[in-house]
């Protein structure tokens, strides 16, 4: 069946065949307790399946399997790890249609976005397959009396707490480098998006990943997530999510001095200078905030625009925003659903508070539904203009299709506004002045800067934040650092 066939079948029946029922532990879907939780399709606001609520015992079994598998995997030749990871990429592509539809129904995004996520996931496994046999140490010159060198060793069992906004690609960007480095994996997907991680684990097994090397336990963060974070057998913990939950995870992991990678919130600015093309600025801002319904840590949720082009940019952008079609992700809309009713209420609360403060709402500003069905969790594409630096819509992460607009006159003012939040994840700069782009990029306190194309870059570049956006880097060669430890070896050459 093609992706369209699978999508149409679901839209008619409201059901997906052959969804995993249980956890994936030690190479197979395992029987789980009778504790279940409904999984909702955000585009319909209706339950379409149930999944297992794991227990601490389930997580314990998963970590035990991973610990056993790690001892074998670290002895596997790097070239063989390379071969298996390339096989994973191939199998993911062969199953991309089914996986993409599951991603839409799990998360609420559009099918086009989901297809892109699956292809990116396959590419991540290819990228790190190429790294598996290149994790070399270095020779250190201590003079003729000694031979000194370093080696990179796998850390062991790694834990991965997966967010709901990108459940497929975030799973891949942690699991692929961990496996390449010789580590094993225990993953806990978000409660609202449990199925893609389970299906991907099955596909990894089909591709030849040894039993026990990748394990997935579904359930609540307060149960299985907390157990993972507190378990001393977890040697590296990678978390993507909110600042509040990230701080809790760090506290739980601290007694064991567990290594951490935290990718937390963002309030990323797109800075448009007076020499920028207003059409290009508006287009960049459009995709920066309305992709995935704004549910992206690195979304360009602040437009910091020079006063001389402010009116033209906002006129173009507001016109495009008003024309956005929001509907179920499988029906080819411009923008999909909000992931959950709870999160929709949070977005609404932020915008309602801005209205109460007298904010200038250029367009949108309210909850909506799929115009064809009257169902689903949707929020109108929203632009809030002319905000002061201390306004909550500027300072707080809304994590939805809501753009906060600030105005400036000088380069120094633009940089100060851009750096003026507790976050430091991504920034975009729009200017035709190369010198200015370099000065501003150097002055911005964030982990990633793009010039004249907000989403420029790719998985080959490291990704991560400063300040309360977290620490550590994923993707790129730097993404391997979390899963290896360096050992120095010195040999005396004296006879």
Number of C-alpha atoms within 10 A of each C-alpha: 9 10 18 15 12 18 24 14 15 18 15 8 9 16 13 17 8 7 15 18 17 23 27 28 27 23 20 17 18 15 13 18 12 11 12 16 17 15 20 23 27 27 31 24 20 15 14 17 18 18 23 23 22 24 19 16 11 24 28 17 16 25 31 18 23 29 22 17 22 25 16 14 24 20 9 11 12 21 15 14 25 23 16 22 28 22 21 27 25 17 19 24 17 12 15 22 22 20 23 27 26 25 30 27 30 25 31 34 31 30 27 16 18 29 20 14 22 24 17 21 26 25 23 27 28 21 23 29 28 19 21 25 16 14 17 12 14 11 13 14 11 11 8 9 12 14 15 16 16 15 15 17 18 24 23 27 29 32 30 25 23 26 21 22 27 22 25 30 23 25 22 23 22 28 27 28 30 29 29 32 31 26 30 33 29 28 29 28 27 21 20 22 28 28 29 25 28 26 22 23 25 20 18 23 20 15 19 15 21 18 17 26 31 32 29 32 31 29 27 19 19 8 15 22 25 17 19 28 29 19 18 15 19 25 22 26 26 24 25 22 20 20 19 11 14 23 15 14 23 20 14 18 24 14 11 15 13 20 18 23 22 25 26 27 29 33 31 28 36 31 31 30 28 18 13 19 18 23 14 15 27 21 17 22 28 21 17 28 29 26 21 26 29 25 24 21 24 27 32 30 32 29 31 26 28 22 16 14 18 22 13 14 21 22 14 16 22 18 12 14 20 14 10 14 16 25 29 32 29 25 16 14 18 19 27 33 33 29 29 21 14 10 16 18 14 15 21 18 14 18 23 15 13 19 14 8 10 9 18 14 17 17 18 19 22 15 14 18 20 20 12 9 11 11 17 26 28 30 25 24 29 23 26 24 20 18 19 16 17 12 13 16 24 25 18 16 22 25 25 31 29 29 27 26 24 24 23 22 13 13 15 12 13 23 20 15 21 28 19 17 20 14 25 28 28 28 29 30 24 25 19 15 11 10 10 15 20 12 12 20 19 11 14 20 21 22 20 21 24 17 19 20 19 26 18 11 13 11 17 15 14 18 22 23 25 20 17 21 26 27 18 20 21 25 23 20 17 15 25 24 20 24 28 22 14 13 11 13 12 12 10 10 9 7 4
